[in-house]
Amino acid sequence: MIMGHNGEQLPSTMKAVRYHVNGPPEVLRVEDVPVPQPGPNEVVIKVAYAGVNVVDSHIRGTGMPQLKVPLPATPGKDASGTVAEVGSEVKHFKIGDRVFVIMHELRSSGAYAEYFKAFEPEVHYLPDHYTFQEGASIGTACYTALKAMYIAGEAKPGQSILIHGASGQVGLACVQFAVAEGMNVFGTASTKEGTERVLQSGAHFCFDHSKENYVQQVRDNIGPKGFDLIIEMVASTNLQSDLELIGRPRKRIVLVGSKPTSIAINCLTLMMKAAIITGVRVSETTPEEWRTMKKLLEKGVNEGYVRPFVGPEYPLDHAVKVHHELLLMTGSHGKTLVRP
C-alpha cells in the first residue's frame, strides 16, 4: 500500500490493459502495473468505467504518426469514477468527489485501468443525477460536438442546423446542445430506433438518410434559404449533398468524420454559395478553446440536458473482444464501456 498525500492508502499495483507493440486487438493484455502518483496539478481517479472510442483502436493498431504514443501504452481517453488522490496544487477537487474525465492530448497512460491520472483541467464534477456509466460516456462525444458547433461552426441561437448523421454519440450531443441553444434542429438517421432517439433528444425534424429522396425532403422543409450550419459525420458520402443544402453566403459545413477516401464535389456550387468547409480534430484545441467548451459542457451537465447514449459494458479482460467489435460497428451505437 502507498500512503497518499491526504492520508489515504492506495494500493501499490493495479490491473491495466496494455500493449507493447502496435498491432491487432490481440496485442492487448491485462497486466499488473504501479498505481499512478499525482504530480502537483494532477488528480488520480479510481476508475468506475472507461469509455471506449474508435480512436482507441486506431492508436493501438495503425501506428499512424499523428496518433503515436510511447509504448507500452494503456488505451482510453474517457473515464468516470471517484477522486482517489490529488496533487499539492489541485484547487477544485478532493478525495471522494464523483468525477468524469476526458484526456486533452494523447498519452501512454490511459483509462482502461483501475486507476487513471489526469490533469486538473481534464477533470469535471459528475452530479448525482448521472450514473458512472453516463459519466464515462460524456467526454469525447460532447467535446467533439462542442468543437464542431461552437469553435468550428460558430453556432448561434435562432440558426438552422442540420446534423447529418444524428443518431450516434456525437450526433445526439449536437442535437442536445443545439436544442438548448434555441436553434432550429434537423437531423438524419437510418433506422427507426435512431430516428426516435434523435426526436426524443429534441430535434424538430429527422429524416431517413437511407432513402434516395431524403435530400429533397430536407430541402422541402428548410426552404430556399438553406442551413446556417451543417455538422457532417460521413463527409466521404454526404459532402456534395451538404453543399446543395447549405445556405449562403459564408455558411459553414463542419466535417466530424469521413472514410479515408477521395471524393468529387461541385466546386462551382461551393464558390457560388461562398460556403466554408472545415474539419474538426479535438486534440488540435487551444487551452482557451478547452476552457470555453468546458464551461458549455458543465452548463449542460449541471442543467441535465446532456444525456449520453450508453451502450454495452465489459470487464477489462474483454478488451480484445471490445476492440474487435469496434472494427465492426456501423451506424449509431451507444458508448461501449469497460469496467475494472
Disulfide bonds with the S-S distance in Angstrom:
none
